[in-house]
Amino acid sequence: MSVRNFIIGSIIIVSIITIGGYLYGRKNRSYQPSTDKNKVMNTQQNTEVHQNKQVERKNANSDAFYQAIIDNNIFRPLGWQPETPQPKYVLIGTAIATNTTQHTKAYIVERQSGQLHVVRVNDRIGEQMVKGIEAKQVILQKGDQEIILQIEHSPFF
């Protein structure tokens, strides 16, 4: 009984595949009743332009579609969190003068290069300007945005 069911199922599957292939081929055939050469060329050019527009639309839509896949990768380890952007500079220390702001300094290290910058108020560090130096805190300004660097822990003690 099971061999008979297997043979009947195989015949049905082959029939479905054959009919589907026939219908697919029939759908994709281009029918051109006119034999006028100019009409044929114009039809082909219009088809190419239409296909190019469809490809451009697909590319624009697929970027957003694939971005969702990239953002929600199922192969990431459990509990994975995206990296939080770290500040470009780290405040190492401040030297506050008691009677004048001219001698007040801040010691800032650039994370990427490890370069030490000794800055005063109104000095530039990269694209940012030092607006204020207080005990354990420096205020940087980049355009309209203010960035506050603070000493979280003392690396030397």
C-alpha positions in Angstrom: 0.0 0.0 0.0 2.8 2.4 0.8 4.6 1.8 -2.5 1.4 2.6 -4.3 0.9 5.9 -2.4 4.6 6.8 -3.1 4.1 6.3 -6.9 0.8 8.2 -6.9 2.4 11.1 -4.9 5.4 11.1 -7.3 3.2 11.3 -10.3 1.2 14.2 -8.8 4.4 16.1 -7.9 5.9 15.6 -11.4 2.6 16.8 -13.0 2.6 19.9 -10.9 6.2 20.8 -11.7 5.6 20.2 -15.4 2.4 22.3 -15.5 4.1 25.0 -13.5 7.1 25.1 -15.8 4.8 25.3 -18.9 2.8 28.2 -17.4 5.9 30.0 -16.3 7.5 29.8 -19.7 4.2 30.9 -21.4 4.0 33.9 -19.1 7.6 35.0 -19.9 7.3 34.8 -23.6 7.1 38.2 -25.3 4.4 38.5 -27.9 5.0 41.0 -30.7 2.2 40.9 -33.3 3.7 43.8 -35.4 6.7 43.1 -37.6 7.4 46.8 -38.2 11.1 47.2 -37.2 10.7 50.7 -35.7 7.8 49.5 -33.4 9.9 46.6 -32.3 12.9 48.8 -31.5 10.7 51.3 -29.6 9.1 48.5 -27.6 12.5 47.0 -26.7 13.8 50.4 -25.6 10.7 51.1 -23.5 11.0 47.7 -21.9 14.7 48.4 -21.1 13.8 51.8 -19.6 11.0 50.3 -17.6 13.3 47.5 -16.3 16.0 50.0 -15.4 13.5 52.0 -13.4 12.3 48.8 -11.6 15.9 47.9 -10.7 16.5 51.4 -9.3 13.3 51.1 -7.2 14.3 47.7 -6.0 17.8 48.9 -5.0 16.4 51.9 -3.1 13.9 49.6 -1.3 16.3 46.8 -0.7 18.8 49.0 1.3 16.2 49.6 4.0 15.1 45.9 3.8 18.7 44.6 4.3 19.4 47.2 7.0 16.7 45.6 9.1 18.4 42.2 8.7 21.8 43.7 9.6 20.4 45.4 12.7 18.6 42.3 13.9 21.2 39.6 13.1 19.9 36.2 14.4 23.5 34.8 14.7 24.6 37.2 17.4 25.4 35.7 20.8 22.6 35.9 23.4 22.6 39.1 25.5 24.6 41.0 22.8 24.3 44.8 23.1 25.5 47.3 20.5 28.6 49.2 21.5 27.9 52.5 23.1 30.0 55.3 21.5 32.8 56.3 23.9 33.9 59.9 24.1 36.9 60.8 21.9 38.8 62.4 24.8 39.4 61.4 28.4 40.0 63.9 31.2 43.0 62.9 33.2 43.2 65.8 35.6 42.8 69.5 36.2 45.1 72.1 37.8 43.1 75.0 39.2 44.8 78.3 40.0 43.2 80.0 43.0 43.6 83.6 42.1 43.6 83.7 38.2 42.2 81.6 35.4 45.2 82.2 33.3 47.2 79.3 34.9 44.2 76.9 35.1 44.9 73.8 33.0 43.3 70.6 32.0 45.1 67.4 31.0 43.2 65.5 28.3 44.2 62.3 26.5 42.9 61.4 23.0 41.6 57.8 23.1 42.6 56.8 19.6 46.2 58.1 19.5 47.0 58.3 23.2 48.2 61.9 22.7 48.2 64.1 25.8 46.8 67.6 25.4 47.4 70.3 28.0 44.7 73.0 27.4 43.5 76.2 28.9 40.2 78.0 28.5 39.5 79.1 24.9 42.1 76.6 23.5 41.1 74.3 20.7 41.4 70.5 20.9 40.5 69.0 17.6 37.2 70.5 16.4 36.2 71.5 20.0 36.9 74.5 22.0 37.5 74.5 25.8 34.8 76.7 27.4 35.4 76.1 31.0 37.7 74.2 33.4 36.5 73.3 36.9 37.7 70.8 39.5 37.5 67.3 38.0 35.4 68.7 35.0 36.0 70.3 31.6 33.4 71.8 29.3 34.0 71.5 25.6 31.9 73.1 22.9 31.5 71.8 19.4 29.2 74.1 17.4 26.0 74.3 19.4 26.7 71.2 21.4 28.4 71.2 24.8 30.4 68.1 25.9 31.3 67.7 29.6 34.3 65.6 30.4 34.6 64.4 34.0 37.2 62.4 35.9 35.5 59.2 36.9 38.4 57.8 38.9 42.0 58.7 39.5 44.3 56.5 37.3 47.4 57.3 39.4 46.3 56.6 42.9 
